[in-house]
């Protein structure tokens, strides 16, 4: 079943076109790694899907309904949750309070503070700690947990490992693996090609706002993705 369908999406920052005629689908339970160099349009694409950035053209269809003109909070209610780059937690609130704020606006579903802590065990001893005092990895786990508290059908995670120490990346990915095994539908932006390809069902590589390579993660080689990442070959939109 198709959960998300992106159709000919364009997005701009003033005169700069950041996303150019992007089309792809996401099936229920699928994990997609969205990769590309800085400035490729990945963050703008995720923000446009989430309703945080208005499209210049194209459609976002979620669960069979056109949500292109819905505001971000309406998309959250519909079942789309974004973990933004930089986490953007409430710094003076505790971990538990950050989770509960999101939970207050949740749709029906299984996620609760206790279940988030079960999925992200590193948060258990931190529940009463202020977000401002957390390490980068702890903040990222809290940010993903906060998104889960809305009971999303689609989880968008921007820059999973950016700025994190390797041990923190390992911890976050262990928890993401738990979500993936549970059947969550995830689109994640990742700079680390090896990490992204290891957890994804499909890889989509962007360059200058366009999809230049797409395919099953187990059918693409690291060399193919790296070449597309840096624009060293003419791209193809296989399986988009």
C-alpha positions in Angstrom: 0.0 0.0 0.0 1.3 3.4 -0.9 1.5 5.8 2.0 3.1 8.8 0.3 3.2 9.9 -3.3 5.2 12.9 -4.4 4.2 14.1 -7.8 6.3 16.6 -9.8 7.3 18.6 -6.7 9.1 21.9 -7.0 10.2 24.1 -4.0 12.0 27.4 -4.0 13.9 29.7 -1.6 13.2 33.0 -3.3 14.7 32.8 -6.8 16.6 29.6 -5.9 14.9 26.4 -6.9 15.9 23.9 -4.3 13.7 21.0 -5.4 13.1 20.3 -9.1 10.3 18.1 -10.4 10.7 15.4 -7.8 8.5 12.3 -7.9 8.5 9.1 -5.9 6.4 6.9 -3.7 6.8 5.4 -0.3 5.1 2.1 0.6 3.7 1.3 4.0 6.5 -0.2 6.2 9.2 0.9 3.8 12.4 2.7 4.9 13.9 5.2 2.3 17.3 6.7 2.7 17.5 10.2 1.0 21.1 11.0 0.3 23.0 13.7 -1.4 25.6 16.4 -0.8 25.0 19.6 1.1 22.6 21.8 -0.9 21.1 18.9 -2.9 17.6 19.8 -1.7 17.1 17.0 0.8 16.0 19.1 3.8 13.8 21.4 1.7 12.1 18.2 0.3 11.4 16.8 3.8 10.1 20.2 5.0 7.9 20.5 2.0 6.4 17.0 2.6 5.8 18.0 6.2 4.2 21.3 5.4 6.9 23.5 6.8 7.8 24.8 3.4 5.3 25.7 0.7 5.7 24.0 -2.7 6.0 26.0 -6.0 4.4 23.2 -8.0 3.5 19.6 -7.7 1.5 17.5 -5.2 1.9 15.7 -1.9 -0.5 12.9 -1.6 -0.7 11.1 1.8 -2.7 8.0 2.5 -4.7 8.7 -0.7 -5.5 12.4 0.1 -4.0 15.5 -1.4 -2.4 17.3 1.5 -0.4 19.8 -0.6 -2.2 22.8 0.8 -2.6 21.6 4.4 -0.6 23.4 7.1 2.1 21.6 9.0 -0.1 21.0 12.1 -2.8 19.6 9.9 -0.3 17.1 8.4 0.8 16.1 11.9 -2.8 15.3 12.7 -3.1 13.4 9.4 -0.1 11.3 10.4 3.1 12.9 9.1 5.8 13.7 11.7 9.1 15.5 11.0 12.3 15.3 13.1 14.0 18.5 11.9 17.7 19.1 11.4 19.0 20.5 14.7 16.4 18.7 16.8 14.7 21.9 18.0 13.7 20.6 21.4 12.2 22.9 24.1 15.5 23.4 26.0 14.1 24.3 29.4 11.7 21.3 29.4 12.7 17.9 30.6 12.9 14.9 28.2 9.6 13.7 29.5 8.0 17.1 29.2 9.2 17.4 25.6 7.5 14.0 24.9 4.3 14.9 26.6 3.9 18.2 24.7 3.9 16.3 21.5 1.6 13.6 23.0 -1.0 16.2 23.8 -1.7 16.7 20.1 -1.4 13.0 19.1 -3.8 11.0 17.0 -4.9 7.6 18.0 -2.1 5.0 18.2 0.3 3.0 20.4 3.0 5.5 21.3 3.4 6.7 24.9 6.2 7.9 27.0 6.9 4.4 28.3 6.9 2.9 24.8 9.3 5.7 23.6 11.7 5.0 26.5 11.4 1.2 25.7 12.4 2.0 22.1 15.2 4.4 23.1 16.6 2.9 26.4 19.2 5.6 26.7 16.4 8.0 27.6 15.2 6.1 30.7 17.7 7.7 33.2 17.3 11.1 31.5 13.5 11.5 31.8 13.8 14.3 34.3 16.8 16.0 32.7 16.4 19.3 30.9 16.8 19.0 27.1 19.5 21.8 27.2 21.7 19.6 29.2 21.6 16.6 26.9 24.3 15.4 24.5 23.7 15.5 20.8 22.8 11.8 20.6 20.5 12.1 23.6 18.8 15.1 22.0 18.4 13.2 18.7 16.8 10.3 20.5 14.4 12.7 22.3 13.5 14.4 19.1 12.7 11.2 17.4 10.7 10.1 20.4 8.8 13.4 20.4 7.8 12.8 16.8 6.7 9.3 17.6 4.4 10.6 20.4 2.2 12.0 17.6 1.5 8.4 16.5 2.6 9.1 12.9 2.0 6.8 9.9 5.1 8.4 8.2 8.2 9.5 10.1 10.6 12.0 8.4 14.0 12.2 10.0 16.4 14.9 8.8 20.2 14.4 9.2 20.1 11.5 11.5 23.8 11.4 12.4 24.9 15.0 11.7 27.3 16.3 14.4 27.0 13.2 16.6 29.8 11.2 18.0 30.1 7.6 16.6 28.9 6.0 19.8 25.8 8.3 19.8 25.2 7.4 16.1 25.3 3.7 17.1 22.8 4.2 19.8 20.4 6.1 17.6 20.6 3.6 14.8 20.0 0.7 17.2 16.7 2.3 18.2 15.9 3.1 14.5 16.4 -0.6 13.8 13.8 -1.4 16.4 11.3 1.0 14.7 12.1 -0.5 11.3 11.6 -4.0 12.6 8.2 -2.9 14.0 7.0 -1.9 10.5 7.4 1.9 10.8 7.4 3.9 7.5 10.4 6.1 7.5 12.2 8.5 5.2 15.5 9.5 6.6 18.1 12.0 5.4 21.6 10.7 6.0 25.1 12.0 5.0 26.7 8.7 5.9 26.1 6.5 2.9 27.1 3.3 4.6 24.6 3.9 7.4 21.8 4.9 5.2 22.2 2.0 2.8 22.5 -0.5 5.6 19.0 0.3 7.0 17.1 1.3 3.9 14.9 -0.7 1.6 15.5 1.9 -1.1 18.0 4.7 -1.6 17.2 8.0 -3.4 20.1 10.2 -4.3 19.6 13.9 -5.0 21.8 16.4 -6.8 21.0 20.0 -7.4 17.3 19.5 -6.4 16.7 16.5 -8.6 16.6 12.7 -8.1 19.6 11.4 -10.0 19.6 7.8 -8.8 17.0 5.6 -7.1 16.8 1.9 -6.5 16.7 -0.9 -4.0 19.5 -0.6 -1.5 20.6 -4.2 -2.0 20.8 -3.7 -5.8 22.9 -0.5 -5.8 26.6 -0.5 -5.1 28.4 2.0 -2.9 30.3 3.2 -6.0 27.1 3.9 -7.9 25.6 5.9 -5.1 28.9 7.8 -4.5 29.2 8.7 -8.2 25.6 10.0 -8.3 26.1 11.8 -5.0 29.0 13.9 -6.5 27.5 14.1 -10.0 30.2 12.0 -11.6 27.7 10.2 -13.9 24.5 10.9 -15.6 21.7 10.1 -13.2 18.8 7.8 -13.7 15.4 7.7 -11.9 15.2 3.9 -11.6 12.4 2.8 -9.4 11.4 6.3 -8.4 
